[in-house]
Amino acid sequence: MSIAAAITLPPTAVKHRSLSSPSPSLWLSSSSFQPPKNLPSVAISANLRVFSSMSIQAPQKASATSFLDHKESGILHFVKYHGLGNDFILIDNRDSEEPKITTKQAVKLCDRNFGIGADGVIFALPGTNGTDYTMRIFNSDGSEPEMCGNGVRCFARFIAELENLHGKKSFNVHTGAGLIVPEIQEDGKVRVDMGQPILEASDVPTKLTANKDRAAVKAKLDVDGLVWNVTCVSMGNPHCVTFGTESCNDLQVDELNLAEIGPKFEHHLMFPARTNTEFVQVFSPSHLKMRVWERGAGATLACGTGACAVVVAAVLEGRADRRCTVDLPGGPLDIEWRESDNHIYMTGPAEFVFYGSLTL
């Protein structure tokens, strides 16, 4: 797939270069689209980490509408967002129930050296069974997860731009994990009702033996001869949460080599659908720190469903209260496992990065 993209940003200084075929390439081209006058187009490398330290302000409300409403044959417009560094390419797919690109194309777009660069591609599709919208995600490896916590916050901000909405707004979103209800707050953060955690071991799913009310809590998992204590939780997608090994209950997460150990958890025989894995350090009953190896994406800066699973596991193991700040490499999330309705509520940011258009 050859890609041509015009990247549209708020005013800022950006270095740029072009990339060549046969891999996906980005190049300066505004001939097919005239951006709003207050948003200049620049050529930019597909490696977009240059933006990570920049403060980029969202454009005026008319900009998103004029950009995304511009229809041309063979041209696909997108918007990039991130939630604590967990970044996504958002595509307006409301006119079709099938994603506009394939999983193979998504893999190429997510490539950080030869594509746009992202942890996944998110599609805003028509609602299902009475919901307002449907959200689907293709991971950077082409797999399709049931849901993504950081992704759904970005999805909510994307919908607000598409619909020109302002202030406090909520949506009913159909996902592979069921109904999810994100609500944009007055301060711009997004609070998401993530629903109830799934704890029954066979439904997570895990083959580990249930040891507490059909759940696997502080179960023993042998990974290359080292036995880890793990608690298994599903937030519509599977999570394996660990606070340490049999011999070390005080995990120092910054010392872990995630690239080495993460895949061993993800592909362990005890997880028939593979698993996301969270390694957790406890600072206090209301303050946790985690690093994550995501199924299908590897080490990421943040994982919303993972942070939710961490708080559930910490409560089940008697390590934490029901409301915690969870520190991730990309920043903190506020997580509450409410006792009154058994629902988990996640609150955190979702930030606009840039607009772009590509030819497929």
LINZI-V267773 format. One record per pair of residues at least 6 apart in sequence whose C-alpha atoms are under 6 Angstrom apart, sorted by the first residue. I is the first residue (numbers start at 1). GAP is how many residues later the second one is. D is the distance in Angstrom with one decimal. If there is no record, write none. Layout:
i: <I & I>
gap: <GAP & GAP>
d: <D & D>
This chain:
i: <2 & 3 & 3 & 3 & 3 & 3 & 4 & 4 & 4 & 4 & 5 & 5 & 5 & 5 & 6 & 6 & 6 & 6 & 6 & 7 & 7 & 7 & 8 & 8 & 8 & 9 & 9 & 10 & 16 & 16 & 16 & 17 & 17 & 18 & 19 & 24 & 24 & 27 & 28 & 46 & 46 & 46 & 46 & 47 & 47 & 74 & 75 & 75 & 76 & 76 & 77 & 77 & 78 & 78 & 78 & 78 & 78 & 79 & 79 & 79 & 79 & 80 & 80 & 80 & 80 & 80 & 81 & 81 & 81 & 81 & 81 & 82 & 82 & 83 & 83 & 83 & 84 & 84 & 84 & 85 & 85 & 86 & 86 & 87 & 87 & 88 & 88 & 88 & 88 & 89 & 90 & 91 & 92 & 93 & 93 & 93 & 94 & 94 & 94 & 97 & 103 & 107 & 107 & 107 & 108 & 109 & 109 & 110 & 110 & 110 & 110 & 111 & 119 & 120 & 120 & 120 & 121 & 121 & 122 & 122 & 123 & 123 & 124 & 125 & 125 & 126 & 126 & 127 & 127 & 131 & 131 & 132 & 132 & 133 & 134 & 134 & 135 & 137 & 138 & 139 & 140 & 141 & 146 & 146 & 146 & 147 & 149 & 149 & 150 & 153 & 153 & 154 & 167 & 168 & 168 & 168 & 169 & 169 & 170 & 170 & 171 & 171 & 172 & 173 & 173 & 177 & 180 & 181 & 181 & 182 & 182 & 183 & 183 & 183 & 184 & 189 & 189 & 190 & 190 & 191 & 191 & 192 & 192 & 193 & 194 & 194 & 195 & 195 & 196 & 196 & 197 & 197 & 198 & 199 & 199 & 200 & 200 & 201 & 201 & 201 & 204 & 204 & 206 & 206 & 207 & 210 & 216 & 216 & 217 & 218 & 218 & 218 & 219 & 219 & 220 & 220 & 221 & 221 & 227 & 227 & 228 & 228 & 229 & 229 & 230 & 230 & 231 & 231 & 231 & 232 & 232 & 233 & 233 & 238 & 239 & 239 & 239 & 240 & 241 & 241 & 242 & 243 & 243 & 244 & 251 & 262 & 266 & 266 & 267 & 275 & 276 & 276 & 276 & 277 & 277 & 278 & 278 & 279 & 279 & 280 & 280 & 281 & 281 & 282 & 285 & 285 & 286 & 286 & 287 & 287 & 288 & 289 & 289 & 290 & 292 & 293 & 301 & 301 & 302 & 302 & 314 & 322 & 322 & 323 & 323 & 324 & 325 & 325 & 326 & 326 & 333 & 334 & 334 & 335 & 335 & 336 & 336 & 337 & 337>
gap: <22 & 21 & 22 & 355 & 356 & 357 & 22 & 23 & 354 & 355 & 21 & 22 & 352 & 353 & 22 & 23 & 24 & 350 & 351 & 34 & 348 & 349 & 33 & 347 & 348 & 30 & 345 & 29 & 27 & 28 & 29 & 27 & 28 & 9 & 6 & 90 & 91 & 16 & 15 & 67 & 68 & 69 & 70 & 65 & 66 & 285 & 283 & 284 & 281 & 282 & 279 & 280 & 12 & 13 & 277 & 278 & 279 & 10 & 11 & 275 & 276 & 8 & 9 & 10 & 273 & 274 & 6 & 7 & 270 & 271 & 272 & 268 & 269 & 67 & 266 & 267 & 218 & 246 & 247 & 216 & 245 & 215 & 216 & 31 & 32 & 30 & 31 & 32 & 33 & 32 & 32 & 32 & 32 & 30 & 31 & 32 & 30 & 31 & 32 & 28 & 39 & 33 & 34 & 35 & 7 & 6 & 7 & 6 & 7 & 8 & 30 & 6 & 21 & 18 & 19 & 20 & 16 & 17 & 14 & 15 & 12 & 13 & 11 & 8 & 9 & 7 & 8 & 6 & 7 & 41 & 42 & 40 & 41 & 40 & 39 & 40 & 40 & 7 & 6 & 157 & 157 & 155 & 30 & 31 & 91 & 30 & 155 & 156 & 154 & 37 & 197 & 196 & 19 & 16 & 17 & 18 & 14 & 15 & 12 & 13 & 10 & 11 & 9 & 6 & 7 & 59 & 14 & 11 & 12 & 9 & 10 & 7 & 8 & 9 & 6 & 159 & 160 & 157 & 158 & 155 & 156 & 153 & 154 & 152 & 150 & 151 & 148 & 149 & 146 & 147 & 37 & 38 & 36 & 16 & 34 & 14 & 15 & 9 & 14 & 15 & 30 & 34 & 64 & 65 & 63 & 6 & 15 & 16 & 14 & 11 & 12 & 13 & 10 & 11 & 8 & 9 & 6 & 7 & 18 & 19 & 17 & 18 & 13 & 16 & 11 & 12 & 9 & 10 & 82 & 7 & 8 & 6 & 76 & 37 & 36 & 37 & 38 & 37 & 36 & 37 & 37 & 8 & 37 & 7 & 30 & 31 & 8 & 9 & 7 & 20 & 17 & 18 & 19 & 15 & 16 & 13 & 14 & 11 & 12 & 9 & 10 & 7 & 8 & 6 & 35 & 36 & 35 & 38 & 37 & 38 & 38 & 37 & 38 & 38 & 7 & 6 & 28 & 29 & 26 & 28 & 6 & 14 & 15 & 12 & 13 & 11 & 8 & 9 & 6 & 7 & 15 & 12 & 13 & 10 & 11 & 8 & 9 & 6 & 7>
d: <4.9 & 5.1 & 5.2 & 5.7 & 5.3 & 5.8 & 5.1 & 5.8 & 5.0 & 5.3 & 5.1 & 5.9 & 4.9 & 4.3 & 5.8 & 5.2 & 5.9 & 5.4 & 5.4 & 5.8 & 5.8 & 4.3 & 4.7 & 5.0 & 5.8 & 5.8 & 5.3 & 5.4 & 5.6 & 4.1 & 5.2 & 5.8 & 5.2 & 5.4 & 4.9 & 5.5 & 5.3 & 5.7 & 4.3 & 5.8 & 5.8 & 5.2 & 4.8 & 5.0 & 5.1 & 5.6 & 5.6 & 4.7 & 5.5 & 5.2 & 5.8 & 4.1 & 5.6 & 5.0 & 6.0 & 5.4 & 6.0 & 6.0 & 5.2 & 5.9 & 4.4 & 5.7 & 4.7 & 5.9 & 5.4 & 5.4 & 5.8 & 5.6 & 5.4 & 4.6 & 5.2 & 5.8 & 5.4 & 5.2 & 5.9 & 4.5 & 6.0 & 4.4 & 5.6 & 5.4 & 5.2 & 5.6 & 5.4 & 5.2 & 5.5 & 5.2 & 5.8 & 5.1 & 5.5 & 4.7 & 4.9 & 5.0 & 5.3 & 5.8 & 5.0 & 4.8 & 5.8 & 4.3 & 4.9 & 5.9 & 4.8 & 5.1 & 5.6 & 5.5 & 5.7 & 4.5 & 5.2 & 5.8 & 4.3 & 4.5 & 5.4 & 4.9 & 5.3 & 5.5 & 4.3 & 4.9 & 5.6 & 5.2 & 5.8 & 4.5 & 5.8 & 5.3 & 5.3 & 5.8 & 4.8 & 5.0 & 5.6 & 3.6 & 4.8 & 5.2 & 5.8 & 5.3 & 6.0 & 5.0 & 5.4 & 4.6 & 5.4 & 5.8 & 4.7 & 5.9 & 5.7 & 5.6 & 4.2 & 5.1 & 5.7 & 5.8 & 3.9 & 4.8 & 4.9 & 5.7 & 5.8 & 5.1 & 5.5 & 5.3 & 5.0 & 5.4 & 5.5 & 5.2 & 5.6 & 4.0 & 5.6 & 5.9 & 4.9 & 5.7 & 5.2 & 4.2 & 5.7 & 5.7 & 5.2 & 5.7 & 4.1 & 5.5 & 5.1 & 6.0 & 4.5 & 5.4 & 4.5 & 5.6 & 5.6 & 5.6 & 4.2 & 5.5 & 5.2 & 4.8 & 5.3 & 5.8 & 4.7 & 5.8 & 5.7 & 4.5 & 5.9 & 5.2 & 4.9 & 5.2 & 5.3 & 5.1 & 4.7 & 5.9 & 5.0 & 5.7 & 4.9 & 5.4 & 5.5 & 4.8 & 4.8 & 4.4 & 5.6 & 5.7 & 4.3 & 4.8 & 4.8 & 5.1 & 5.4 & 5.2 & 5.8 & 5.0 & 5.4 & 5.1 & 5.7 & 5.9 & 4.0 & 5.9 & 5.9 & 5.5 & 5.4 & 4.6 & 5.9 & 5.2 & 5.9 & 5.8 & 4.7 & 5.2 & 5.8 & 5.2 & 5.5 & 4.7 & 5.7 & 4.7 & 5.8 & 4.8 & 5.2 & 5.9 & 5.0 & 5.1 & 5.5 & 5.4 & 5.1 & 4.8 & 5.3 & 5.6 & 5.9 & 4.6 & 4.8 & 5.7 & 5.2 & 5.8 & 4.6 & 5.4 & 5.4 & 5.7 & 4.4 & 5.9 & 5.1 & 4.8 & 3.9 & 5.4 & 5.8 & 4.3 & 5.5 & 5.0 & 4.8 & 5.5 & 4.5 & 5.5 & 5.9 & 4.5 & 4.9 & 4.8 & 5.6 & 5.8 & 5.2 & 5.6 & 5.1 & 5.7 & 4.2 & 5.5 & 5.8 & 4.8 & 5.4 & 5.3 & 5.2 & 5.8 & 5.1 & 5.8 & 4.7 & 5.6 & 5.1 & 5.9 & 4.4>
